[in-house]
Amino acid sequence: MENKIVELYVDGEEVDLNPFAGRIISGALLGMIGELKDVKEPEEVVLKIMAR
């Protein structure tokens, strides 16, 4: 997946990410997704974490 775009929102507010942080986040998530059985290469990934 080339030209990865990473957007991070915390409590509805967008958090500015530098290129390094974007690469770390996308690499980690795409690496984990790549290890899941029966999951093809994604075009878009949405992860939602409820802190409470």
Distance bins in CASP14 RR format, pairs under 12 A and 6 or more apart:
PFRMAT RR
TARGET T0000
AUTHOR 0000-0000-0000
RMODE 2
METHOD distances of the structure
MODEL  1
1 23 0 0 0 0 0 1 0 0 0 0 0
1 26 1 0 0 1 0 0 0 0 0 0 0
1 27 0 0 0 0 1 0 0 0 0 0 0
1 29 0 0 0 0 0 1 0 0 0 0 0
1 30 1 0 0 1 0 0 0 0 0 0 0
1 31 0 0 0 0 0 1 0 0 0 0 0
1 33 0 0 0 0 0 1 0 0 0 0 0
1 34 0 0 0 0 0 1 0 0 0 0 0
1 40 0 0 0 0 0 1 0 0 0 0 0
1 41 1 0 0 1 0 0 0 0 0 0 0
1 42 1 0 0 1 0 0 0 0 0 0 0
1 43 1 0 0 1 0 0 0 0 0 0 0
1 44 0 0 0 0 1 0 0 0 0 0 0
1 45 0 0 0 0 1 0 0 0 0 0 0
2 26 0 0 0 0 0 1 0 0 0 0 0
2 30 0 0 0 0 0 1 0 0 0 0 0
2 41 0 0 0 0 0 1 0 0 0 0 0
2 43 0 0 0 0 0 1 0 0 0 0 0
3 23 0 0 0 0 0 1 0 0 0 0 0
3 26 0 0 0 0 0 1 0 0 0 0 0
3 43 0 0 0 0 0 1 0 0 0 0 0
4 17 0 0 0 0 0 1 0 0 0 0 0
4 19 0 0 0 0 0 1 0 0 0 0 0
4 22 1 0 0 1 0 0 0 0 0 0 0
4 23 1 0 0 1 0 0 0 0 0 0 0
4 24 0 0 0 0 0 1 0 0 0 0 0
4 25 0 0 0 0 1 0 0 0 0 0 0
4 26 1 0 1 0 0 0 0 0 0 0 0
4 27 1 0 0 1 0 0 0 0 0 0 0
4 28 0 0 0 0 0 1 0 0 0 0 0
4 29 0 0 0 0 1 0 0 0 0 0 0
4 30 1 0 0 1 0 0 0 0 0 0 0
4 31 0 0 0 0 0 1 0 0 0 0 0
4 42 0 0 0 0 0 1 0 0 0 0 0
4 43 0 0 0 0 0 1 0 0 0 0 0
4 44 0 0 0 0 0 1 0 0 0 0 0
4 45 0 0 0 0 1 0 0 0 0 0 0
5 17 0 0 0 0 0 1 0 0 0 0 0
5 19 0 0 0 0 0 1 0 0 0 0 0
5 22 0 0 0 0 1 0 0 0 0 0 0
5 23 0 0 0 0 0 1 0 0 0 0 0
5 25 0 0 0 0 0 1 0 0 0 0 0
5 26 0 0 0 0 1 0 0 0 0 0 0
5 43 0 0 0 0 0 1 0 0 0 0 0
5 44 0 0 0 0 1 0 0 0 0 0 0
5 45 0 0 0 0 0 1 0 0 0 0 0
6 14 0 0 0 0 0 1 0 0 0 0 0
6 15 0 0 0 0 0 1 0 0 0 0 0
6 16 0 0 0 0 0 1 0 0 0 0 0
6 17 1 0 1 0 0 0 0 0 0 0 0
6 18 0 0 0 0 0 1 0 0 0 0 0
6 19 0 0 0 0 1 0 0 0 0 0 0
6 20 0 0 0 0 0 1 0 0 0 0 0
6 21 1 0 0 1 0 0 0 0 0 0 0
6 22 1 0 1 0 0 0 0 0 0 0 0
6 23 0 0 0 0 1 0 0 0 0 0 0
6 24 0 0 0 0 1 0 0 0 0 0 0
6 25 1 0 1 0 0 0 0 0 0 0 0
6 26 1 0 1 0 0 0 0 0 0 0 0
6 27 0 0 0 0 1 0 0 0 0 0 0
6 28 0 0 0 0 0 1 0 0 0 0 0
6 29 0 0 0 0 1 0 0 0 0 0 0
6 30 0 0 0 0 0 1 0 0 0 0 0
6 44 0 0 0 0 0 1 0 0 0 0 0
6 45 0 0 0 0 1 0 0 0 0 0 0
6 46 0 0 0 0 0 1 0 0 0 0 0
6 47 0 0 0 0 0 1 0 0 0 0 0
7 13 0 0 0 0 0 1 0 0 0 0 0
7 14 1 0 0 1 0 0 0 0 0 0 0
7 15 0 0 0 0 1 0 0 0 0 0 0
7 16 0 0 0 0 1 0 0 0 0 0 0
7 17 1 0 0 1 0 0 0 0 0 0 0
7 21 0 0 0 0 0 1 0 0 0 0 0
7 22 0 0 0 0 1 0 0 0 0 0 0
7 25 0 0 0 0 1 0 0 0 0 0 0
7 26 0 0 0 0 0 1 0 0 0 0 0
7 44 0 0 0 0 0 1 0 0 0 0 0
7 45 0 0 0 0 0 1 0 0 0 0 0
7 46 0 0 0 0 0 1 0 0 0 0 0
7 47 0 0 0 0 0 1 0 0 0 0 0
8 14 1 0 0 1 0 0 0 0 0 0 0
8 15 1 0 1 0 0 0 0 0 0 0 0
8 16 0 0 0 0 1 0 0 0 0 0 0
8 17 1 0 1 0 0 0 0 0 0 0 0
8 18 0 0 0 0 0 1 0 0 0 0 0
8 21 0 0 0 0 1 0 0 0 0 0 0
8 22 0 0 0 0 1 0 0 0 0 0 0
8 24 0 0 0 0 0 1 0 0 0 0 0
8 25 1 0 0 1 0 0 0 0 0 0 0
8 26 0 0 0 0 0 1 0 0 0 0 0
8 29 0 0 0 0 0 1 0 0 0 0 0
8 46 0 0 0 0 0 1 0 0 0 0 0
8 47 0 0 0 0 1 0 0 0 0 0 0
8 48 0 0 0 0 0 1 0 0 0 0 0
8 49 0 0 0 0 0 1 0 0 0 0 0
9 15 1 0 0 1 0 0 0 0 0 0 0
9 16 0 0 0 0 0 1 0 0 0 0 0
9 17 0 0 0 0 0 1 0 0 0 0 0
9 46 0 0 0 0 0 1 0 0 0 0 0
9 47 0 0 0 0 0 1 0 0 0 0 0
9 48 0 0 0 0 1 0 0 0 0 0 0
9 49 0 0 0 0 0 1 0 0 0 0 0
10 16 0 0 0 0 0 1 0 0 0 0 0
10 17 0 0 0 0 0 1 0 0 0 0 0
10 48 0 0 0 0 0 1 0 0 0 0 0
10 49 0 0 0 0 1 0 0 0 0 0 0
10 51 0 0 0 0 1 0 0 0 0 0 0
11 49 0 0 0 0 0 1 0 0 0 0 0
11 50 0 0 0 0 0 1 0 0 0 0 0
11 51 0 0 0 0 1 0 0 0 0 0 0
11 52 0 0 0 0 0 1 0 0 0 0 0
12 48 0 0 0 0 0 1 0 0 0 0 0
15 21 0 0 0 0 1 0 0 0 0 0 0
15 22 0 0 0 0 0 1 0 0 0 0 0
15 25 0 0 0 0 0 1 0 0 0 0 0
16 22 0 0 0 0 0 1 0 0 0 0 0
17 23 0 0 0 0 1 0 0 0 0 0 0
17 24 0 0 0 0 1 0 0 0 0 0 0
17 25 1 0 0 1 0 0 0 0 0 0 0
17 26 0 0 0 0 1 0 0 0 0 0 0
18 24 0 0 0 0 1 0 0 0 0 0 0
18 25 0 0 0 0 0 1 0 0 0 0 0
19 25 0 0 0 0 0 1 0 0 0 0 0
19 26 0 0 0 0 0 1 0 0 0 0 0
20 26 0 0 0 0 0 1 0 0 0 0 0
20 27 0 0 0 0 0 1 0 0 0 0 0
21 27 0 0 0 0 0 1 0 0 0 0 0
21 28 0 0 0 0 0 1 0 0 0 0 0
22 28 0 0 0 0 1 0 0 0 0 0 0
22 29 0 0 0 0 0 1 0 0 0 0 0
22 30 0 0 0 0 0 1 0 0 0 0 0
23 29 0 0 0 0 0 1 0 0 0 0 0
23 30 0 0 0 0 0 1 0 0 0 0 0
24 30 0 0 0 0 0 1 0 0 0 0 0
24 31 0 0 0 0 0 1 0 0 0 0 0
25 31 0 0 0 0 0 1 0 0 0 0 0
25 32 0 0 0 0 0 1 0 0 0 0 0
25 45 0 0 0 0 0 1 0 0 0 0 0
25 47 0 0 0 0 1 0 0 0 0 0 0
26 32 0 0 0 0 0 1 0 0 0 0 0
26 33 0 0 0 0 0 1 0 0 0 0 0
26 42 0 0 0 0 0 1 0 0 0 0 0
26 44 0 0 0 0 0 1 0 0 0 0 0
26 45 0 0 0 0 1 0 0 0 0 0 0
26 47 0 0 0 0 0 1 0 0 0 0 0
27 33 0 0 0 0 1 0 0 0 0 0 0
27 34 0 0 0 0 0 1 0 0 0 0 0
27 45 0 0 0 0 0 1 0 0 0 0 0
28 34 0 0 0 0 0 1 0 0 0 0 0
28 35 0 0 0 0 0 1 0 0 0 0 0
28 45 0 0 0 0 0 1 0 0 0 0 0
28 47 0 0 0 0 0 1 0 0 0 0 0
29 35 0 0 0 0 0 1 0 0 0 0 0
29 36 0 0 0 0 0 1 0 0 0 0 0
29 39 0 0 0 0 0 1 0 0 0 0 0
29 42 0 0 0 0 1 0 0 0 0 0 0
29 44 0 0 0 0 0 1 0 0 0 0 0
29 45 1 0 1 0 0 0 0 0 0 0 0
29 46 0 0 0 0 0 1 0 0 0 0 0
29 47 1 0 0 1 0 0 0 0 0 0 0
29 49 0 0 0 0 0 1 0 0 0 0 0
30 36 0 0 0 0 0 1 0 0 0 0 0
30 39 0 0 0 0 0 1 0 0 0 0 0
30 41 0 0 0 0 1 0 0 0 0 0 0
30 42 1 0 0 1 0 0 0 0 0 0 0
30 43 0 0 0 0 0 1 0 0 0 0 0
30 44 0 0 0 0 0 1 0 0 0 0 0
30 45 1 0 0 1 0 0 0 0 0 0 0
30 47 0 0 0 0 0 1 0 0 0 0 0
31 39 0 0 0 0 0 1 0 0 0 0 0
31 41 0 0 0 0 0 1 0 0 0 0 0
31 42 0 0 0 0 0 1 0 0 0 0 0
31 45 0 0 0 0 0 1 0 0 0 0 0
32 39 0 0 0 0 1 0 0 0 0 0 0
32 42 0 0 0 0 0 1 0 0 0 0 0
32 45 0 0 0 0 1 0 0 0 0 0 0
32 47 0 0 0 0 0 1 0 0 0 0 0
33 39 1 0 1 0 0 0 0 0 0 0 0
33 40 0 0 0 0 1 0 0 0 0 0 0
33 41 0 0 0 0 1 0 0 0 0 0 0
33 42 1 0 0 1 0 0 0 0 0 0 0
33 43 0 0 0 0 0 1 0 0 0 0 0
33 44 0 0 0 0 0 1 0 0 0 0 0
33 45 1 0 0 1 0 0 0 0 0 0 0
33 46 0 0 0 0 0 1 0 0 0 0 0
33 47 0 0 0 0 1 0 0 0 0 0 0
34 40 0 0 0 0 1 0 0 0 0 0 0
34 41 1 0 0 1 0 0 0 0 0 0 0
34 42 0 0 0 0 1 0 0 0 0 0 0
34 45 0 0 0 0 0 1 0 0 0 0 0
36 42 0 0 0 0 0 1 0 0 0 0 0
36 45 0 0 0 0 0 1 0 0 0 0 0
39 45 0 0 0 0 0 1 0 0 0 0 0
END
